[in-house]
């Protein structure tokens, strides 16, 4: 994966570009290291490469720290140095264990995100590292299934809106508390650590965007279209991540690959067909409607660089489904 392009030009406000160039280059080096720590396709050759990268990174980090880094990034650099030191008590990474390197990445990733935000805030607002997280993938699919079932059980739209708001309002209240109370943020990241991405410590949690999407769908979308939005996100997105990280060889944009996007469409479409066949059998041409929803959802993922795809995918997929049902004369 290429380093985010914003790293090449982003800089912290109020500093000279040359003053933080070393720290910015270091952030790119950490990015490349963490991006290569991937359980899928693990090998001894990968482990040797990572050991060499880590050794080079430690030397670069020591040089940057010794060069009297500007205050805007000194704290982040110090935190990164301390984290790496704490994760290297001995020769834990001398072997080829994928699990040892995964633990190292999980601990270093938050420090990397802090450094990225200090030296390249423009890059930090864009796409960040999203390492393989099977627990998160399973959580996605279970959550989607639960929401789809709930959509069929609620008696009318008012109930649907109320249920969505009942999740969205607490979600955004939590976001406010996380920003205003750092200890609360630490506790939330610990609580949801198995399914959270490191960058969510600094940004709005994906679950909050997902809840917001559900509220918008509850207010505007036909129930079958909302169901497809949930199914496409819940199943297409996790399989795109799994397949893209393991088999992705053809880059498209924003770190996405052709193989991952094809997996997104395939599994999102299959989940959509299953959801309609089970819970909304009256929808005509459900195979084509689900396919349109999956394709539009995949496009929404590709072009969600500045927006969280947990917001854009379900909205895009539901919009595509609504258009397909309308074109087929079957819009509820």
N, C-alpha and C positions, 0 to 999 in steps of 0.2 A: 504494500500500500504506500502511496506517496504521502509525504508529510503535507498537512494542510497548507495550502498556498499562502494563507494569511500570515503564517509564521515568517514568511519572507519579507513582509512589508509592515506587519503590525508593530506597534510600539506603545508603551504606556504614555498617557498624557503627561506633558510637562517635562519630558526627558529627551536628551539628544539621541537620535537613532544609534550613533556609534557607541554611546555609553552603555547600551544594553545588548549590543550585538552578540557578545560572547554568551550572555545568558540566554538569548533567543536561540542561538545555535545549539546550546546545550539542551534546551527544551525540545528542539527537533530531534536531537540524538536520543533523548529519553523516549520520545514518541516512537521512534524506530525500534528501540529495544523492546518496549512493552508490546508493540504490535506484532513482534515476532514470537512472543511467548503465547503460543497457541497449541492447546492439547491435540487438536486434530492433526494427524500426520506427523506426530512427534517422532524424533529420531535422535541418535547419538550425534549425527552431523549437526542437527539443529542446536543441540546442547553445546557443542563446541563453538558454534557461531555465537551463541548467546554469551558464553564465558568471555570470548574475545571482545564482544561489544561492551559488556559490563566493565571489563578492565579498562578499555579506552574511555568509557564514560566516567569512571572514577578519576582517571587522570585529568580529564577535561574539567570535571567539577572542582577538583582541588585547585586547578589553575585559575578558574573563574573566581573562586572564593578568595584566592590570594591576590587577585587583581583589584581589590577594593571595589566590589560591586556597588552600584547605586542603591540607596535605601529602598527604592520601589521594588527591588527584587532580592535584596540581601536576605530578608527574613524567609522568603520562599526557598532560596538556595540553601540556607542553613537547615531548614526543615527537610529538604530533600536529602541533604548530606546525612543528617541524623537518622532518617528513615532507612536509607541504604545501609548505614553502619549497623543499625539495630537488627536488620534482616540478614546480616552476614556475621553471625557469632563465631563461625568456624568454617568448615569446608562443606556446608550444607548444599551448596550449589556446585560442588566439584564434580558430582556425578551427572547422570542424564535423566534424573527423575522429573517427569512432567509436573507432578504434584508439587514438588518443592519450588519449581519455577513459578507455578501458578500462585502459590502462597506469596512468593516474593512480589509478583505483579500486583496482587490484591492490596498489599501494604504500600507499595510505592506509587500506585496509580493516583491516590488522592493528593500526594505531594506533587506529582507531575501536574495535576490539574491546577493546583495553587500556583505553581511556577508559571504555567501557561497564562493564567489570568493576570499575573503580574507583568509579564513581558510582552504579551501579544493578545490583548483583550479582544481584538477583532476575530482572531482565530478561535478564542475560547467561546465566542458566541455562536460559532458555526459547528460543524460536525466534529465530535471528539471521539476518542477511542471507545469502542464498544466490544470488549472481549467476549468470547463465547461464555455463556452462562446458561447451562441447561436447566437449572432451578428456575430461572426467570422465564425460559421458554415454556416449561411445564405450567408455571403460574399463569402465563398468558393464556394458554389453551383452556385450563380449568376455569379461569375467570370468564373467558368468552362463552364457554358452555353455560355457566351459571347465569350470565346476563341474558342469553338467548332464551333459556327456560323462563326466566323472570318476565321477559317480554310477552310470553304467551299466557302467563298466569294473571297479569294485571288486568282488571276488568275494562278500563277505558284510558283515554289519553291523560286525563287529569291525574290518575294514579301514576301513570308513567312519568309525567312531569314531576310530580311530588317525589317519587323515588329517586329520580336523577338529581334533583336539587338537594335531596337529603344526603347525597354523597358529595356533590360538588361544593356546597357551602362549607362543610367541615374540611374538605380538601384545601380550599383556598385559605381558610382560617389557619390551618396547619402551616401553609406556606408563609403566612405572615409571622407566625410564631417562630418558625425556623430562621427567618431573617433577623428577627429582633432579639432572639434568645439563643446564642450559640450553643449553650449546653443542651437545650432542647433539640437543636439540629443534630448534635452529636448522638443523642439518645435515639433519635429517629433513624439515623443512618446505621446505628448498631442494630436496632430492632429489625429493619428491613435489609440489612446487609446482604443476606443470601440472594436477594432478587433485585438489588439496587445497582445502578452504575455509579462509578466514582464521581462523575461530573455532576450527578444529582445533588451532591453536597452543596454545590455552588449555584445550581440552577433550579428552576421549577421542576418538581418531580413529574415524570411521565404519567403517573397515575392521576395527577391533577388535570393534566391536559386531556386524558382519556375521559375523566368524569365530565369535563367541560363539553367534550364532543358528544357524550351521551345526553347531556341537557339540550344541546342544540338539536340533536336528532329527535328527542322527545317532543320538542316544540314544533318541528317542521316536517319531519319525514314520515312517510307511511311505515307502519310497523314492519312489513316484510323488507323494506329497504333498510331500515335501521338494523334489522336482524342480519342482513348481509354485510352491512358496515362492520358489525361486531365480529362476524365470522371471518371475514377477510383479514381484519387486523389480528384476531386471536390465533389464527392458524397460518395465514400466509406469511406474516412477518417473522414468526419464530423459525419456520422452515427455510425462509430466505436467508436468515442469519446462519443457520446450521450448514446449509448447502453452500452458501457463498464463502464461508470461512474455510470449509473443507475442500471444495471442488472448484471454487471460483478462479478462473484463469483469464476471463475476458472483461476487463474493466469497462464500465459505462460512464459513470460520473459519481462524484461525492462518495467514493469508496465502494460503491455498489458494483456488482458484476452481472454479466448476462446470465450466468448460471444461477445466481441467487435470485434474480428477478423472475426467471422462468419457474423456479421453485415456488416463489411467491404466488404467481398466477395459478400454478397447478394445484397447490394445496389450498389456497384461498378459494379457488373455484370449487374444488371438491367439498370443502367445508360448507360453502354457500349452498350447493345443490343439496347436500344432506340436511342442512337446516330448513330449507324451503320444503323439501319432501316430507320432513317429519312434522314441522310446525305450521307451514303455510302451503298446503298442497293445492289450494285454489289458485295460486299464482300460475299464469300461463307461461309457457316457454321458459320454465325455470332454469333449464340448462344454459340457455343463452343469456338470461338475465344475470345469473350468477357469474358467467364468464365476463360480461361487461363490467360488473362490480369488481371482479378480481383484477382485470386489466387496468381500470381507472385507479384502483387502490395501489397497484404497483407503480403507476406513473406518479401518483401522489408521493409515494416513498422516495422516488428518484429526485423529485424537485422540492423536497422538504428541508433544504439546507439550513435555512434560518428559522424554520418552524419545527416543532416536535411532531414526528410522524404519528404519534398516538392521538394527535388532534386531526391531522390532515388525512390520514388513511381512512378512518371510518366515515368522515364527512365526504371524501371523494368517492369512496365505494358506494355509499348510500345514494349520492347524487347520480352516479352512473346507473345504479339499479333503478332509480326512479325514472330516469330518462328511457331506459330500456323497456320498463313496464308501460310507460306512457306511449312509446312508439308502437308497442305491440297491442295497444288497446286494453291493457289489463291493469292499469293503475288503480289501486284501491281508492 
